[in-house]
């Protein structure tokens, strides 16, 4: 299990029953310095349970501490501070796959405050199920998971999602970082890290994903049209019956008309695998040719450049 002792800036264990020790018999309490100006530091006491994070201002009377935290008044903690309220819309769907309940809860608390919609999983298999049933916009994946190594989970996730995956782990060997990036990870952050660091990495991944999604929704090449939003392809007005992988392959090639794409690139970008059998690519290209009404000997849209790769181009 990976450690993350400095995940959040300013976390320190708070002792004593008055600080919420042994809440519900399963939590751990930590104190977070607010960092607000004033004659003396103030503290928020945060109780983390394995599946939730709740915040309570324990240094003030109970009547004040019970106020809703999402629109929390700073004056409830620091009477000399100015009243403020923060309201922001949801930004992104984030999935956190992390086996340490306290680290997981700390990330949930911070990202939720930043208005992300966060879901969590404590094992690799639960994480894969979450990716399938509740598609995220970004995944934060730990490597030290109890059932499968995070590297294996990464490869399995890449077969069902194109969402950015951020590896968050204590492992810092360069060879491992390179291997995981080649296996489909989009970024890598080494524990311990601050919540601000994690949030900035997620924001950068979301920006890049947003720019990538700006590609045209409908691609038209001669009589072939590919609607990416509806995941529908038509040839001379007739709808093509394509499998998910066939559609992904056709769309990827159509976005690069007249460009030869290597089999390795297709394996990485369409199959989301760092390595594999080139025959897999050739078989899917053959199936696509059949549905496009052409053959390798008499191509119309799909051209094979021997020893290099595959190209989609206008009929010649």
Order of alpha helices (4+ residues) and beta strands (2+ residues): beta-beta-beta-beta-alpha-beta-alpha-beta-alpha-beta-alpha-beta-alpha-beta-alpha-beta-beta-beta-beta-alpha-beta-alpha-alpha-beta-beta
